[in-house]
Amino acid sequence: MSEATSDLGQGSTLRHSAVLGLGLHRASRVVPNAEIVDAIDSSDEWIQQRSGIIERRWATPEETVQAMSVSAAREALEDAGVLPGQVDCVIVATVSHMMQTPAVAAAVAHELGSNAAAFDISAACAGFCHGLALASDLVRAGSATHVLVIGVERLSDITDPHDRGTAFIFADGAGAAVVGPSDQPGIGPVVWGSDGEQYDLIRQKEDWREVVAAGSTSMPHLVMQGNAVFRWAAYTMAKIAEETLARTGISVDELDVFVPHQANMRIIDAMARSMKLPEHVTVARDIAHQGNASAASIPLALRQLVLDGEARSGDKALLIAFGAGLSYAAQVIRVP
């Protein structure tokens, strides 16, 4: 029996993976708090105190999930110096692609000019970090050489403009990363999981079958128990951050950048305090002018830090995300 047959053709040596490039697409419509407040009987001051959001980005009709994904992906590929034909796999993290099947990833790959394997994942706001973990493992094991990971949302489609708990939070956009082989480790081990006991804290309000049975012409909306989510995230995610650093083998003092999910400025501040982040660590606060873009949140925030010169190539960045499920994922990466 040949060696290849005996081990099913699998090699025994894992290679290193890294993020090679980043890209973003911000939805083009800027929506200030003043445009939101009347529908929810609120004020700009209340929204900023509660969430830190000054304005958010909503998509135009032309900015579909596919269009925003392709836009962010092209920027990431150019940043990485990778051609579409070199991409072996496309992973799209989203909860707002309204087609149950086929996956929007396949359409994105085709529009880019790639015949790569393509699939969507649904892990809500933690989706991009889930996709990054999958991409890293694919590259390290040799199943792919270059993987395109996209987080994208059009949450304005499924947000109730009259819901005082959510109308001011959610936003639209896309962020992308190219993951490929590296001479040095560029993506640390993932710490991920879920807390299904808290399953109902963030959810789609109605089952699609209920919507059809009721003869409704509107889509199901997202609902959230904000106070409970805040308590869970601020406490639990700080511990996940500590576990991630421990598994990566670095201390909080060795971090350069912290990119938490942009859910709420108060949650970001609470996590930073709990982690005792040193002053030299740059903290992403993209939510102020973007809003909560769910799966797109982290790549949007990270790319912006790079563009603004606040994150430099080689910096160690802790990414940590959490969302409906309640699902979470975190890893340390080197900024491309």
Secondary structure by P-SEA (a helix, b strand, c coil): ccccccccccccbbbbbcccbbbbbccccccccccccccccccaaaaaaaccccbbbbbcccccaaaaaaaaaaaaaaaaccccccccbbbbbccccccccccaaaaaaaaacccccccccccccaaaaaaaaaaaaaaaaccccbbbbbbbbcccccccccccccccccccbbbbbbbbbccccccccccccccccccccccccccaaaaaaacccccbbbbbaaaaaaaaaacaaaaaaaaaaaaaccccccccbbbcccccaaaaaaaaaaacccccbbbbcccccccccccccaaaaaaaaaaaccccccbbbbbbbbcccccbbbbbbccc
